[in-house]
Amino acid sequence: RFAFSRPVILRGFTDNSAFRALCTREKLLAAFGALPVRLSTANTYSYRKVDVPFQEYVEHLLKPQDPARLGSDTLYFFGDNNFTEWGSLFQEYMPPPFRIPGTSAAYSFGIAGSGSGVPFHWHGPGYSEVIFGRKRWFLYPPDKTPHFHPNETTLAWLHRTYPMLPPAQRPLECTLRPGEVLYFPDHWWHATLNLDTSVFISTFLG
């Protein structure tokens, strides 16, 4: 019903309380603090990558989004995980029990400050689960390209563009809370906004 047609929120299909217990600030710093993580710029066509120790990211870069900063100047930890180093954590994660035939799953784990997010982009289908915090999503179907500047953060878009949109041009939207999973189909445009300091994991079906 949903696999190829529309997003859907899933609740109660998995219990990731054990994974959540490993994702506290203290547990993550103890296990991975000395390891390097690769940060991406928070713009639609993101090419710049910066490697820093995970502890430096958490203690110095994990801050609320500055509304005046461009996406190319905003560093964001999501994806680009070294599966050899982070594999012990991912082994504890229980993904949703639904698959699309012919695809395999790949995880992308992230931590981000309040007001941060990724502006509009699209890719293949997948799931996104919030572990801590809240994440707001904005979605458009493949045939409805949103109006946005690729170097504008989601927070700036929400303040400047969103209020001017006529009702017919507004996106589908939802706010995910811990334990909730959003399924997004192939090629759907989406942008995200972390309402709190958030921990989250996506399962891409490629």
DRENDO-1510 file (C-alpha; in Angstrom, 1 decimal, always signed):
<recs>
REC; n; res; u; v; w
REC; 1; ARG; +0.0; +0.0; +0.0 .
REC; 2; PHE; +2.8; +2.4; +0.8 .
REC; 3; ALA; +6.1; +1.0; -0.6 .
REC; 4; PHE; +6.0; +2.9; -3.9 .
REC; 5; SER; +3.3; +5.5; -3.3 .
REC; 6; ARG; +3.4; +7.6; -0.1 .
REC; 7; PRO; +5.2; +8.1; +3.3 .
REC; 8; VAL; +3.9; +6.5; +6.4 .
REC; 9; ILE; +4.8; +6.6; +10.1 .
REC; 10; LEU; +5.4; +3.2; +11.8 .
REC; 11; ARG; +4.9; +2.7; +15.5 .
REC; 12; GLY; +5.3; -0.4; +17.7 .
REC; 13; PHE; +7.0; -2.6; +15.2 .
REC; 14; THR; +10.4; -2.7; +16.9 .
REC; 15; ASP; +11.8; -2.2; +20.4 .
REC; 16; ASN; +15.0; -0.3; +20.3 .
REC; 17; SER; +15.3; +0.4; +24.0 .
REC; 18; ALA; +18.6; -1.5; +24.2 .
REC; 19; PHE; +20.0; +0.5; +21.3 .
REC; 20; ARG; +18.7; +3.7; +22.9 .
REC; 21; ALA; +20.6; +2.9; +26.1 .
REC; 22; LEU; +23.8; +2.8; +24.1 .
REC; 23; CYS; +23.2; +6.1; +22.5 .
REC; 24; THR; +23.4; +8.4; +25.5 .
REC; 25; ARG; +26.0; +11.1; +25.4 .
REC; 26; GLU; +28.1; +9.3; +28.1 .
REC; 27; LYS; +28.0; +5.9; +26.4 .
REC; 28; LEU; +28.8; +7.2; +23.0 .
REC; 29; LEU; +31.7; +9.3; +24.2 .
REC; 30; ALA; +33.1; +6.4; +26.1 .
REC; 31; ALA; +32.9; +4.0; +23.2 .
REC; 32; PHE; +33.7; +6.3; +20.2 .
REC; 33; GLY; +35.0; +9.6; +21.6 .
REC; 34; ALA; +38.5; +9.2; +20.2 .
REC; 35; LEU; +37.4; +8.0; +16.8 .
REC; 36; PRO; +37.2; +10.3; +13.8 .
REC; 37; VAL; +33.8; +11.1; +12.3 .
REC; 38; ARG; +33.2; +12.7; +8.9 .
REC; 39; LEU; +31.0; +15.7; +8.9 .
REC; 40; SER; +29.0; +17.0; +5.9 .
REC; 41; THR; +27.9; +20.5; +5.0 .
REC; 42; ALA; +24.1; +20.9; +5.5 .
REC; 43; ASN; +23.2; +22.0; +2.0 .
REC; 44; THR; +21.4; +20.1; -0.8 .
REC; 45; TYR; +24.4; +19.5; -3.0 .
REC; 46; SER; +26.9; +18.7; -0.3 .
REC; 47; TYR; +30.4; +18.1; -1.3 .
REC; 48; ARG; +32.6; +19.4; +1.5 .
REC; 49; LYS; +33.6; +16.9; +4.1 .
REC; 50; VAL; +35.5; +17.5; +7.4 .
REC; 51; ASP; +37.0; +14.8; +9.6 .
REC; 52; VAL; +37.1; +15.5; +13.4 .
REC; 53; PRO; +37.3; +13.4; +16.5 .
REC; 54; PHE; +33.8; +12.4; +17.7 .
REC; 55; GLN; +34.5; +14.0; +21.1 .
REC; 56; GLU; +35.4; +17.3; +19.5 .
REC; 57; TYR; +32.1; +17.2; +17.5 .
REC; 58; VAL; +30.0; +16.5; +20.6 .
REC; 59; GLU; +31.7; +19.0; +22.9 .
REC; 60; HIS; +32.4; +21.9; +20.5 .
REC; 61; LEU; +30.4; +21.6; +17.3 .
REC; 62; LEU; +27.1; +20.1; +18.5 .
REC; 63; LYS; +25.2; +23.4; +19.0 .
REC; 64; PRO; +21.9; +25.0; +18.0 .
REC; 65; GLN; +21.7; +26.1; +14.4 .
REC; 66; ASP; +22.7; +29.7; +13.7 .
REC; 67; PRO; +19.8; +31.1; +11.5 .
REC; 68; ALA; +22.3; +33.4; +9.7 .
REC; 69; ARG; +24.7; +30.6; +8.6 .
REC; 70; LEU; +24.5; +29.2; +5.1 .
REC; 71; GLY; +24.3; +25.4; +4.6 .
REC; 72; SER; +27.8; +25.3; +3.2 .
REC; 73; ASP; +29.1; +26.7; +6.5 .
REC; 74; THR; +27.1; +24.3; +8.8 .
REC; 75; LEU; +28.7; +21.0; +9.6 .
REC; 76; TYR; +26.4; +18.0; +10.4 .
REC; 77; PHE; +27.2; +14.5; +11.5 .
REC; 78; PHE; +25.0; +12.1; +9.5 .
REC; 79; GLY; +26.0; +9.1; +7.4 .
REC; 80; ASP; +29.5; +8.5; +6.3 .
REC; 81; ASN; +29.8; +6.1; +9.3 .
REC; 82; ASN; +32.8; +3.8; +9.4 .
REC; 83; PHE; +31.0; +0.4; +9.7 .
REC; 84; THR; +34.1; -1.3; +11.0 .
REC; 85; GLU; +34.3; +1.2; +13.9 .
REC; 86; TRP; +30.6; +1.7; +14.5 .
REC; 87; GLY; +29.5; -1.9; +13.8 .
REC; 88; SER; +29.2; -2.9; +17.4 .
REC; 89; LEU; +26.6; -0.2; +17.9 .
REC; 90; PHE; +24.6; -0.9; +14.7 .
REC; 91; GLN; +24.4; -4.6; +15.6 .
REC; 92; GLU; +22.1; -3.6; +18.5 .
REC; 93; TYR; +19.7; -1.7; +16.2 .
REC; 94; MET; +16.5; -3.4; +15.2 .
REC; 95; PRO; +15.2; -2.0; +11.8 .
REC; 96; PRO; +11.6; -2.1; +10.7 .
REC; 97; PRO; +10.6; -5.6; +9.6 .
REC; 98; PHE; +9.6; -4.6; +6.1 .
REC; 99; ARG; +11.7; -4.8; +2.9 .
REC; 100; ILE; +11.3; -4.0; -0.7 .
REC; 101; PRO; +12.2; -6.9; -3.0 .
REC; 102; GLY; +15.6; -6.6; -4.6 .
REC; 103; THR; +17.0; -4.1; -2.1 .
REC; 104; SER; +19.5; -4.4; +0.8 .
REC; 105; ALA; +19.7; -2.2; +3.9 .
REC; 106; ALA; +22.4; +0.3; +4.9 .
REC; 107; TYR; +22.5; +2.3; +8.0 .
REC; 108; SER; +23.3; +6.0; +8.5 .
REC; 109; PHE; +23.6; +7.2; +12.1 .
REC; 110; GLY; +23.6; +10.9; +13.1 .
REC; 111; ILE; +23.6; +13.3; +15.9 .
REC; 112; ALA; +22.7; +17.0; +15.5 .
REC; 113; GLY; +21.8; +20.1; +17.4 .
REC; 114; SER; +18.5; +21.9; +17.7 .
REC; 115; GLY; +17.5; +23.8; +14.6 .
REC; 116; SER; +19.8; +21.9; +12.4 .
REC; 117; GLY; +18.8; +19.7; +9.5 .
REC; 118; VAL; +19.2; +18.8; +5.8 .
REC; 119; PRO; +17.5; +20.9; +3.2 .
REC; 120; PHE; +15.4; +19.5; +0.4 .
REC; 121; HIS; +16.9; +16.6; -1.5 .
REC; 122; TRP; +15.8; +13.1; -2.7 .
REC; 123; HIS; +17.3; +9.6; -3.0 .
REC; 124; GLY; +16.1; +6.0; -2.8 .
REC; 125; PRO; +13.6; +4.7; -0.3 .
REC; 126; GLY; +14.2; +4.1; +3.4 .
REC; 127; TYR; +13.3; +4.5; +7.0 .
REC; 128; SER; +14.3; +7.1; +9.6 .
REC; 129; GLU; +13.9; +6.5; +13.3 .
REC; 130; VAL; +14.4; +9.1; +16.1 .
REC; 131; ILE; +16.3; +7.7; +19.1 .
REC; 132; PHE; +16.5; +10.9; +21.2 .
REC; 133; GLY; +14.9; +14.3; +20.5 .
REC; 134; ARG; +12.3; +15.3; +17.9 .
REC; 135; LYS; +12.7; +15.7; +14.2 .
REC; 136; ARG; +10.3; +17.5; +11.9 .
REC; 137; TRP; +10.0; +16.4; +8.3 .
REC; 138; PHE; +8.7; +18.2; +5.2 .
REC; 139; LEU; +7.9; +16.0; +2.1 .
REC; 140; TYR; +6.9; +16.5; -1.5 .
REC; 141; PRO; +6.1; +13.7; -4.1 .
REC; 142; PRO; +8.6; +13.3; -6.9 .
REC; 143; ASP; +6.5; +15.3; -9.4 .
REC; 144; LYS; +6.3; +18.4; -7.1 .
REC; 145; THR; +9.6; +20.1; -6.8 .
REC; 146; PRO; +9.7; +22.4; -3.8 .
REC; 147; HIS; +10.8; +26.0; -4.0 .
REC; 148; PHE; +14.1; +26.3; -2.0 .
REC; 149; HIS; +17.7; +27.6; -2.3 .
REC; 150; PRO; +20.2; +24.7; -2.2 .
REC; 151; ASN; +22.5; +26.5; +0.2 .
REC; 152; GLU; +19.7; +27.7; +2.5 .
REC; 153; THR; +19.3; +25.7; +5.8 .
REC; 154; THR; +16.0; +24.1; +6.6 .
REC; 155; LEU; +15.6; +26.6; +9.5 .
REC; 156; ALA; +16.1; +29.6; +7.1 .
REC; 157; TRP; +13.6; +28.0; +4.6 .
REC; 158; LEU; +11.1; +27.5; +7.4 .
REC; 159; HIS; +11.3; +31.2; +8.5 .
REC; 160; ARG; +11.4; +32.8; +5.0 .
REC; 161; THR; +9.7; +30.6; +2.5 .
REC; 162; TYR; +7.3; +28.3; +4.3 .
REC; 163; PRO; +5.0; +31.1; +5.7 .
REC; 164; MET; +4.6; +32.4; +2.1 .
REC; 165; LEU; +3.4; +29.1; +0.6 .
REC; 166; PRO; -0.3; +28.9; -0.4 .
REC; 167; PRO; -2.0; +25.9; +1.2 .
REC; 168; ALA; -1.9; +23.9; -2.1 .
REC; 169; GLN; +1.9; +24.3; -2.2 .
REC; 170; ARG; +2.7; +23.3; +1.3 .
REC; 171; PRO; +4.4; +20.0; +1.9 .
REC; 172; LEU; +3.3; +16.9; +3.8 .
REC; 173; GLU; +4.8; +17.2; +7.2 .
REC; 174; CYS; +5.1; +15.4; +10.5 .
REC; 175; THR; +7.2; +15.4; +13.7 .
REC; 176; LEU; +8.9; +12.2; +14.7 .
REC; 177; ARG; +9.4; +11.4; +18.4 .
REC; 178; PRO; +11.6; +8.7; +20.0 .
REC; 179; GLY; +10.7; +5.3; +18.8 .
REC; 180; GLU; +8.7; +6.5; +15.8 .
REC; 181; VAL; +9.9; +5.5; +12.3 .
REC; 182; LEU; +9.1; +7.3; +9.0 .
REC; 183; TYR; +9.1; +5.4; +5.8 .
REC; 184; PHE; +9.9; +7.6; +2.7 .
REC; 185; PRO; +9.4; +6.2; -0.8 .
REC; 186; ASP; +11.9; +6.4; -3.7 .
REC; 187; HIS; +12.5; +9.9; -5.1 .
REC; 188; TRP; +10.4; +11.8; -2.6 .
REC; 189; TRP; +11.7; +15.3; -1.9 .
REC; 190; HIS; +12.3; +15.8; +1.9 .
REC; 191; ALA; +13.9; +18.2; +4.3 .
REC; 192; THR; +14.5; +17.7; +8.0 .
REC; 193; LEU; +14.6; +19.9; +11.1 .
REC; 194; ASN; +15.8; +18.7; +14.5 .
REC; 195; LEU; +13.7; +20.4; +17.1 .
REC; 196; ASP; +16.0; +19.3; +19.9 .
REC; 197; THR; +19.5; +17.9; +20.1 .
REC; 198; SER; +18.7; +14.6; +18.4 .
REC; 199; VAL; +20.1; +11.2; +17.8 .
REC; 200; PHE; +18.7; +9.3; +14.8 .
REC; 201; ILE; +19.3; +6.5; +12.4 .
REC; 202; SER; +18.2; +5.8; +8.9 .
REC; 203; THR; +17.9; +2.5; +7.0 .
REC; 204; PHE; +18.4; +3.1; +3.3 .
REC; 205; LEU; +17.0; +0.5; +1.0 .
REC; 206; GLY; +19.3; +0.5; -2.0 .
</recs>
